Amino acid sequence: MSDDNSFGRGHHPLPARLAGLGRYCDALRPKNLLSHKVFVDDGVHMLTIEAGHGFSVMREDMKSLLRAGLVRMQSNEPGEISFYFEEKRR
């Protein structure tokens, strides 16, 4: 993901804590990232990735995802997986 944290829609850039996931989790690297959506009322960021054959999330990746606030992983379309991250409250 870009260092300038600009991937996103409208006025909701990808939070820095999620932008850094690409360094640790292969699944969330920029080439696989299809979209970023923010559910403002719920404080949830949804990252949708292209998940090809053999997609996997390793133990260390899962630890990084959980630390970043992962609350759900879901597949709505074949070949796509959405990761839902809860916004951390200050």
Buried (B, 14 or more C-beta within 10 A) or exposed (E): BEEEBEBBEEEEBBBEBBBBBBEBBBBBBEEBBBEBBBEEEEEBBBBBBBBEEEBEBEEEBEEBBEEBBBEEEEEEEEEBBBBBBBBEEE
